[in-house]
């Protein structure tokens, strides 16, 4: 199970573009908490505090957000970023409970590359899925899915059936899909006719 992070937030009395812009000017990120058959709650979070949590796996990590002394256990569901600066503009959080079953994407981590014969021989790790979507209870979200590359040769593949998932966790895709392969080394391609023609022209220019 992943660790539960904490955030403090303030309730927002007003919503809309003007209110959101004003919050951002003050170093706050507008957000909303919804779900669990309760009314949506508009909040504002200190940008630097939220920024510490925005990293790979953000959408599969539970967060306890305290608003006016009340704690809300949530899961990030949507994050809007500025197209140029990548600053957080808005976040949607889903309320969860111990009985909430969710579909979440869990980050894949590869280990023991040095013990992979295929990579040592010049093969290339071709990652088909950097994340795997699974069904699980909100209280049982895996921190990550670890793939051991030990012993894999060029041409070998890692399928989901080879991964031991925690009890109660199952893939959302009902087939034995590929997560990664050990591909053959990429050979240098021959020069194209255009490249050869350019080199010949350069040589002729040098001779002149």
N, C-alpha and C positions, 0 to 999 in steps of 0.2 A: 504493500500500500504506500502511496506517495505521502510525503509529509504535508501537513496543513499549514499554510501561511496565514498571516494575519494582516489586516488593514483597518485603519480608522477612517471614517467618512462622515460628512455632514449632510443633512437632508437639504434638498433644494426646494424652495417654496415655489419658484417659478421655473417654467420650462420653455423651450423654444430657442431659435437661433441666437437671439440677442442675449438671453440669459447664459447660453452655452459659451458664447464669445467672451462675455464678462468673466465667467469662471476661468477660462483659459488664460486671460490676461492676469489673473491672480495666481497663476501657477497650479490651477486645479484642473482635473479631468472630469467632465460630466459623465455620468453613468446611470444605469437603471438596474434594479433588482426585480425580477419577476418570477412567476411560477408558484408551485405548491398551493394552488387555489387561494392565493392571497393577492391583494391589490399591488400593482407595481409601485416601487418606491424609487423616486428620483434622488440621486445622491451626487456628491462631488468628492473626489479623492485627490490627495496631494500628488502631483505629477511625479515627483522624485521617488515617492514611496511605491507608486505603481510601477515605475520604470525598473525597479529592482526585481520585479517578478516577471517582467516580459522577457522571456527567453524560450528556447526550445522546450516543449512540454507544457507551455502556459495553459493550453486548453484542456489539459488532463490533470491539473492540480487544483485541489480544493482550497478555498480561501474562506476564512472567518472574517466577515466585515462587521465592525461594530458601529452602529449608528444610534446616537443618543442613548447609549447604555444598553441597547439591544443588539444581540449577536445574530447575524445571518450567515449560515453556511451556504456557500455558493460555488458554482463552477463557471468559469468564463466561457461564454458562448460566441461572442462576436467582439472584434476589436477593429476600430477604424483608425488608420494611421494617416498622417499628413503625407501626401505623395512626394514631397521633396525632403522634408526634414525628418520624416518617420516618427514624429512626435505623436503620442496617443491623443486622439481627438474625442473618442467616445468608447465606452465598454458596455456590453450587455452581460449581466450575470444571471444565472439560473439558480433559484433556491433548490436545495436538495435535502433529502432526509435519509435516514438509515435504510429505508426500504425503496429508495428511488433507483430504478435500473435505467442506465443511460447508455447511449452509444458515444464512445469517446475515442479519439485517435491517440495512440501511445507511441512515443518515439522509439525507434529501433537503434540499438547500439551494437557494434561489432567488436569482438575482442579476439585476442590471440592471433593477430595477423602474422606475427613473426613465426608462428607454428603452422602456417598454411603452406604446404608444398607448392600449390599452384601459384601463389603470389611470389614465392621465392624463385620460381622458375620464370618470372616475368609476366605472369598472368595479371589480369586487372579485375578488381572487385567491381562488379556491375550491380549497383543497388537499384532494384526495381521499386521497392517501397521503403521510404525513409520513415514512414509511420504506418501502423496497422490499426484499423478501426475495430474495436471490440465492444461487446455488450458486457456490462458488469454493474454491480451495486455501486452507488456513490462512495460508500465506505471501503470499497475494495478495488480502487483504480490502481493498476500497476504503475510503478515509478517509470519503468521502461521495459522493453523487450530485448533481452540479450541474446545475440547470435554468436556462437562459438565457431570460429573458422578453422580450428585445429584439424589437420588431416585432410582438408579439402584439396582436390586436384583441379587442374584446368578442365573445364567442361562440367564440373559439379554444380548443382543448384541446391539452394536451401528453400524448402517449402514450409508452409505454416504447420504442416503435420509433424515436422521435426522439432517444433518449439513446444516446450512444456509451459503452459499458461497456468496461473494460479487457479485454485478451485473457484468455480463460479464465474470464470471469465471465458468468453467464447468469441470467436471472430464473427463479424457481421456478415461476411461473405461465406456462403455455404459451398465451398469447393476448396481443393488443396492448391491454393495459389502460391506463386513464387515470390520470395522476398528478395533474394539476391542470387547471383551466379558468379562463378569464377571464369571470366572470359579469356580467350587466347590473346596473346600479345598483339597489339596493333602494328602491322608492318608499315614501313614507310611507303607511301604511294609514289608511283612513277611520275616524272614531270609531265605536265600536260603539254599539248602541242603549243598552246599559247605561251606557256612559260619558256619552252624551248625556243620559240620564235623570238621572244623578247631577248633571251640571252644571245642569240645569233645577231640580232640587230645591234646589241650593245658591243659585241666583239667587232662588228664591222665598223661601228662608229669609232671605236678605239684605234682601229687600223687607219682610218682616215685622219 
